[in-house]
Amino acid sequence: MINIYDLKSKIDFDNLPKHIAIIMDGNGRWAEKRSLPRNFGHQEGMERVIEIVESASQIGIKYLTLYAFSTENWKRPITEIEGLMKILVLYIRRELDRLHKNNIKLNILGDINKLPEAPRKEVIRAIEKTEHNIKMVLNIALNYGGRDEIIYGIKKYLKDVEVGKITYDDLNADNFSNYLYTKGQPDPDLVIRPSGELRLSNFLLYQIAYSEFYFSNILWPDFKENYLYEAIIDYQNRNRRFGGI
């Protein structure tokens, strides 16, 4: 049996990734393997969210981004979408006080105006309650798509050009990042994808140009804190060159 304390002892706390992003994947397959409805997998996946957020905060991760619902996920059956939205509401109502007590700021990546009324109100309430917290930023990607985010950023940039705040010639990679949902945040150092899939699924396409990737065959509902530590240890054993030698 894996000893969590042995794993944690191998982590170099002076070389932690500042920003970890996770593509939470495999909830449906986890449920289907157990002959359960897919939403049972999403419910179990919520338990992993709670565990991973707490573990990341405790070891000192400053930014954690979780891919919860993509712009493409609206294509899923309405019963599954409704179940996901109910789980989102349940998560916020259950965990908001603990997030706030632990000094965690909730931030949303994506267009929440398209969410149903109940989850949208809960999300806004959580953002407002935690807006001054500083220990860790928890980004939840909701109704999020990487391509949509880039278009969103371009439109915001063009509006600033129209009012004279900036010119076309001023555009560069650094200032364009200020027009994205992750404004003011460092790009992810480490991107984790459980479930055995080897693709990005339209996730943070602009921000992950130099991220390290960690793929795991573990389905998200089984991705407990030991797997987070293993991913961090693997990351710390890599040589990040950012295009250099």
FENMO-V532024 format. One record per residue. PSI is psi as a letter, one per 20 degrees, with the letter a starting at -180 (none if undefined). OMEGA is omega in degrees with one decimal (none if undefined). D_FIRST is the distance of its C-alpha to the first C-alpha in whole Angstrom. Layout:
psi:PSI omega:OMEGA d_first:D_FIRST
psi:PSI omega:OMEGA d_first:D_FIRST
This chain:
psi:p omega:-177.4 d_first:0
psi:p omega:177.8 d_first:4
psi:o omega:-177.5 d_first:6
psi:h omega:-177.2 d_first:9
psi:h omega:175.6 d_first:12
psi:g omega:178.9 d_first:11
psi:g omega:-178.4 d_first:12
psi:h omega:-179.8 d_first:15
psi:i omega:-179.8 d_first:16
psi:i omega:-179.5 d_first:17
psi:p omega:173.9 d_first:19
psi:o omega:-175.0 d_first:22
psi:i omega:173.6 d_first:24
psi:i omega:-178.0 d_first:27
psi:l omega:179.2 d_first:27
psi:q omega:169.0 d_first:25
psi:p omega:178.4 d_first:26
psi:h omega:-173.8 d_first:29
psi:p omega:174.7 d_first:29
psi:p omega:176.0 d_first:26
psi:p omega:-176.1 d_first:27
psi:p omega:171.8 d_first:25
psi:o omega:-176.2 d_first:26
psi:o omega:-171.5 d_first:24
psi:q omega:173.9 d_first:25
psi:j omega:-178.9 d_first:23
psi:g omega:-177.8 d_first:24
psi:g omega:179.6 d_first:27
psi:h omega:177.6 d_first:25
psi:g omega:-180.0 d_first:22
psi:g omega:-177.9 d_first:24
psi:h omega:177.5 d_first:26
psi:h omega:-179.6 d_first:23
psi:j omega:-179.7 d_first:23
psi:k omega:179.2 d_first:27
psi:q omega:173.2 d_first:27
psi:q omega:-175.8 d_first:30
psi:h omega:-177.8 d_first:29
psi:h omega:172.5 d_first:29
psi:h omega:175.6 d_first:26
psi:h omega:178.0 d_first:24
psi:h omega:177.4 d_first:26
psi:g omega:177.8 d_first:25
psi:h omega:175.9 d_first:22
psi:h omega:177.3 d_first:22
psi:h omega:178.1 d_first:24
psi:h omega:177.9 d_first:21
psi:h omega:175.8 d_first:19
psi:g omega:-179.3 d_first:22
psi:g omega:-177.2 d_first:22
psi:g omega:-175.8 d_first:19
psi:h omega:176.9 d_first:19
psi:g omega:-179.2 d_first:23
psi:g omega:-179.2 d_first:22
psi:g omega:-179.8 d_first:19
psi:g omega:179.1 d_first:22
psi:g omega:-176.7 d_first:24
psi:h omega:-177.3 d_first:22
psi:i omega:173.3 d_first:22
psi:j omega:174.6 d_first:25
psi:p omega:-174.7 d_first:26
psi:h omega:-179.9 d_first:29
psi:p omega:177.8 d_first:30
psi:p omega:179.5 d_first:27
psi:p omega:-179.7 d_first:29
psi:p omega:-180.0 d_first:28
psi:o omega:-172.5 d_first:29
psi:g omega:-175.1 d_first:30
psi:o omega:-175.9 d_first:33
psi:r omega:176.0 d_first:35
psi:h omega:178.9 d_first:39
psi:i omega:-177.1 d_first:38
psi:i omega:175.9 d_first:36
psi:i omega:179.4 d_first:40
psi:i omega:-177.7 d_first:40
psi:r omega:179.0 d_first:37
psi:q omega:-175.6 d_first:39
psi:h omega:179.9 d_first:40
psi:h omega:179.0 d_first:38
psi:g omega:178.3 d_first:35
psi:g omega:178.8 d_first:36
psi:h omega:177.2 d_first:38
psi:g omega:178.3 d_first:34
psi:g omega:-179.8 d_first:33
psi:h omega:176.8 d_first:35
psi:h omega:178.5 d_first:35
psi:h omega:176.8 d_first:31
psi:g omega:178.2 d_first:32
psi:g omega:179.9 d_first:35
psi:g omega:-179.7 d_first:32
psi:g omega:-177.9 d_first:30
psi:g omega:-178.6 d_first:33
psi:h omega:-177.6 d_first:34
psi:h omega:-168.0 d_first:31
psi:i omega:-173.2 d_first:29
psi:g omega:-179.4 d_first:33
psi:h omega:179.9 d_first:33
psi:h omega:175.7 d_first:30
psi:g omega:-178.5 d_first:30
psi:g omega:179.1 d_first:33
psi:h omega:-179.8 d_first:32
psi:j omega:173.6 d_first:30
psi:k omega:-179.6 d_first:33
psi:p omega:179.0 d_first:31
psi:p omega:177.0 d_first:34
psi:p omega:178.6 d_first:34
psi:q omega:-178.5 d_first:36
psi:p omega:171.1 d_first:36
psi:p omega:-179.5 d_first:37
psi:r omega:-177.3 d_first:39
psi:n omega:-177.7 d_first:42
psi:i omega:179.2 d_first:42
psi:i omega:-179.4 d_first:45
psi:i omega:177.8 d_first:44
psi:q omega:172.3 d_first:42
psi:q omega:-171.5 d_first:43
psi:g omega:-175.3 d_first:45
psi:g omega:177.8 d_first:42
psi:h omega:178.9 d_first:39
psi:g omega:179.5 d_first:41
psi:g omega:179.6 d_first:43
psi:g omega:178.5 d_first:39
psi:g omega:179.8 d_first:38
psi:g omega:178.7 d_first:41
psi:g omega:-179.2 d_first:41
psi:g omega:178.1 d_first:37
psi:g omega:-177.2 d_first:39
psi:h omega:-177.0 d_first:42
psi:h omega:-173.2 d_first:40
psi:j omega:-169.7 d_first:37
psi:h omega:-178.1 d_first:40
psi:j omega:179.9 d_first:40
psi:q omega:-169.5 d_first:36
psi:i omega:-176.4 d_first:35
psi:g omega:179.5 d_first:32
psi:q omega:172.6 d_first:30
psi:p omega:175.7 d_first:32
psi:o omega:176.0 d_first:30
psi:p omega:171.9 d_first:32
psi:o omega:178.9 d_first:32
psi:o omega:-175.7 d_first:33
psi:p omega:-172.8 d_first:35
psi:l omega:-173.0 d_first:38
psi:q omega:169.8 d_first:37
psi:p omega:-177.3 d_first:38
psi:g omega:178.5 d_first:38
psi:g omega:177.6 d_first:42
psi:h omega:-179.7 d_first:43
psi:g omega:179.7 d_first:42
psi:g omega:177.2 d_first:44
psi:g omega:176.0 d_first:47
psi:g omega:179.8 d_first:47
psi:g omega:178.7 d_first:47
psi:g omega:179.9 d_first:50
psi:g omega:178.1 d_first:52
psi:g omega:-179.9 d_first:51
psi:g omega:-178.4 d_first:52
psi:h omega:176.6 d_first:55
psi:h omega:178.0 d_first:56
psi:h omega:175.6 d_first:56
psi:g omega:-178.4 d_first:58
psi:h omega:-178.0 d_first:61
psi:j omega:174.2 d_first:61
psi:j omega:179.2 d_first:62
psi:h omega:-177.6 d_first:58
psi:r omega:179.2 d_first:57
psi:r omega:176.9 d_first:59
psi:h omega:-177.0 d_first:58
psi:i omega:180.0 d_first:58
psi:i omega:-174.6 d_first:56
psi:p omega:171.6 d_first:53
psi:r omega:-174.3 d_first:50
psi:h omega:-176.8 d_first:46
psi:g omega:-175.9 d_first:46
psi:h omega:176.4 d_first:48
psi:h omega:179.1 d_first:47
psi:h omega:178.4 d_first:43
psi:i omega:179.4 d_first:45
psi:j omega:-179.9 d_first:46
psi:r omega:-179.8 d_first:43
psi:h omega:-177.6 d_first:40
psi:k omega:-179.8 d_first:38
psi:p omega:176.4 d_first:41
psi:j omega:-178.8 d_first:41
psi:q omega:173.8 d_first:37
psi:q omega:174.9 d_first:36
psi:q omega:178.7 d_first:34
psi:p omega:172.4 d_first:31
psi:h omega:-173.0 d_first:29
psi:p omega:174.1 d_first:26
psi:p omega:-178.8 d_first:26
psi:p omega:172.8 d_first:23
psi:o omega:171.5 d_first:23
psi:r omega:169.0 d_first:20
psi:i omega:177.7 d_first:21
psi:i omega:177.6 d_first:22
psi:q omega:-175.5 d_first:26
psi:m omega:178.3 d_first:28
psi:r omega:-175.5 d_first:30
psi:h omega:177.6 d_first:31
psi:l omega:172.0 d_first:33
psi:k omega:-173.9 d_first:36
psi:o omega:172.7 d_first:34
psi:l omega:-172.3 d_first:35
psi:h omega:-179.9 d_first:37
psi:h omega:-169.9 d_first:39
psi:i omega:-170.4 d_first:36
psi:k omega:-177.8 d_first:34
psi:h omega:-178.6 d_first:36
psi:k omega:177.6 d_first:34
psi:q omega:169.5 d_first:31
psi:q omega:-178.2 d_first:28
psi:q omega:177.3 d_first:26
psi:o omega:-179.9 d_first:22
psi:q omega:-177.9 d_first:22
psi:q omega:176.4 d_first:19
psi:i omega:-179.3 d_first:18
psi:p omega:175.7 d_first:16
psi:q omega:-172.6 d_first:19
psi:g omega:-179.0 d_first:20
psi:i omega:176.9 d_first:19
psi:j omega:-174.9 d_first:15
psi:n omega:-175.9 d_first:15
psi:a omega:-169.8 d_first:13
psi:h omega:179.8 d_first:14
psi:h omega:179.2 d_first:11
psi:h omega:173.4 d_first:13
psi:g omega:-179.9 d_first:16
psi:h omega:178.7 d_first:15
psi:h omega:178.5 d_first:14
psi:g omega:179.5 d_first:18
psi:g omega:178.3 d_first:19
psi:g omega:177.3 d_first:18
psi:g omega:178.0 d_first:20
psi:g omega:-175.9 d_first:23
psi:i omega:177.7 d_first:23
psi:j omega:179.8 d_first:23
psi:q omega:178.1 d_first:26
psi:o omega:-177.5 d_first:30
psi:o omega:-174.4 d_first:32
psi:i omega:178.7 d_first:35
psi:l omega:178.1 d_first:37
psi:i omega:178.1 d_first:39
psi:a omega:-178.9 d_first:40
psi:none omega:none d_first:40
